[in-house]
Amino acid sequence: MTAPLVLAALLLHPPPATTVYYGALKDARKPGEVEAGKIFREIPEYRSIQDKGLDSRDPEYFVLLSKANAKFFAAVRRAAAGAGCDVVVERGSASFAERPADLTSRAIEALEK
């Protein structure tokens, strides 16, 4: 495939963005991955947003979202530390030489509900 065709293919179908929740991809030695949606569904503040149908026009939305995000990132950090992972990404958003550990269940267990 010639360079212009490759470029056109990338423009039409860009690769998915890598979403890093903990650590850094550069020099990562033991990767982990999570499904953020599953974790967020276990966070009471996030469920409250969903149950009330709140969006960015509602002041309460930002208060609850901030609390949910803090709980999410703390749980991911604890799960990573417990598994010895130096980077955690969204499932399937990055490629590694070895298969990343699935930390979703560990992060859910690590939530401070």
C-alpha distance (Angstrom), angle and dihedral (degrees) to the residues before:
residue distance angle dihedral
M1 . . .
T2 3.77 . .
A3 3.80 122.0 .
P4 3.84 95.3 -105.1
L5 3.81 90.7 52.1
V6 3.80 91.8 48.6
L7 3.79 90.2 49.0
A8 3.80 91.0 48.6
A9 3.79 90.8 49.9
L10 3.81 90.9 50.7
L11 3.79 92.0 48.7
L12 3.80 91.9 50.5
H13 3.82 94.5 42.1
P14 3.80 109.5 21.8
P15 3.79 116.3 -168.9
P16 3.79 113.5 -101.9
A17 3.78 114.4 -92.8
T18 3.76 116.9 -104.7
T19 3.79 110.6 -116.6
V20 3.80 113.1 -155.3
Y21 3.82 117.1 -167.3
Y22 3.79 98.7 173.1
G23 3.80 135.3 17.1
A24 3.79 126.2 -7.6
L25 3.78 132.4 -69.2
K26 3.78 93.5 -136.3
D27 3.79 109.9 95.3
A28 3.81 93.0 -4.9
R29 3.79 109.5 167.5
K30 3.80 103.6 177.5
P31 3.80 112.9 29.8
G32 3.76 128.3 -166.8
E33 3.77 132.4 -172.2
V34 3.79 136.9 -157.4
E35 3.77 139.2 -170.7
A36 3.80 99.8 -124.9
G37 3.79 93.6 -165.4
K38 3.81 91.7 60.9
I39 3.79 91.3 49.7
F40 3.80 94.7 46.6
R41 3.81 91.1 51.3
E42 3.82 87.4 62.1
I43 3.82 94.0 53.4
P44 3.82 112.3 94.9
E45 3.81 94.6 -146.2
Y46 3.80 91.4 53.5
R47 3.80 91.3 47.6
S48 3.79 88.4 51.0
I49 3.81 90.0 55.5
Q50 3.78 89.8 51.2
D51 3.81 95.5 43.3
K52 3.80 93.3 49.7
G53 3.80 93.6 42.4
L54 3.80 91.4 -126.7
D55 3.78 122.3 173.0
S56 3.80 137.3 177.5
R57 3.83 90.9 -72.9
D58 3.80 90.8 66.1
P59 3.82 116.8 81.4
E60 3.81 91.4 -147.3
Y61 3.82 89.1 59.0
F62 3.80 93.2 70.4
V63 3.80 94.1 46.2
L64 3.80 92.0 51.3
L65 3.80 94.1 41.2
S66 3.79 91.5 51.3
K67 3.81 90.6 52.6
A68 3.81 91.9 45.5
N69 3.81 91.9 50.1
A70 3.80 92.0 49.3
K71 3.82 90.9 51.4
F72 3.81 91.6 46.1
F73 3.80 95.5 51.7
A74 3.81 93.2 43.1
A75 3.81 90.2 51.8
V76 3.81 92.1 48.1
R77 3.83 90.6 49.8
R78 3.81 91.5 50.1
A79 3.81 92.0 47.1
A80 3.81 91.4 48.8
A81 3.79 92.4 48.5
G82 3.80 91.7 48.5
A83 3.81 91.7 51.0
G84 3.80 95.3 40.4
C85 3.81 92.3 -119.6
D86 3.79 118.8 155.7
V87 3.81 96.6 -163.7
V88 3.80 133.1 29.0
V89 3.80 122.8 -165.6
E90 3.78 137.5 174.3
R91 3.79 109.4 -83.2
G92 3.78 110.9 -86.0
S93 3.80 96.2 3.5
A94 3.83 95.8 108.4
S95 3.78 138.3 32.5
F96 3.78 122.9 -131.8
A97 3.79 135.1 -179.1
E98 3.80 89.2 -116.4
R99 3.78 128.3 37.7
P100 3.82 110.2 -92.8
A101 3.79 118.9 -119.6
D102 3.81 113.1 -107.5
L103 3.79 104.2 -122.0
T104 3.81 97.8 173.1
S105 3.81 95.6 106.0
R106 3.80 92.3 43.1
A107 3.81 90.8 51.6
I108 3.81 91.4 49.4
E109 3.81 89.4 51.0
A110 3.82 89.5 48.2
L111 3.80 93.8 55.5
E112 3.77 115.2 117.1
K113 3.78 98.4 -137.3
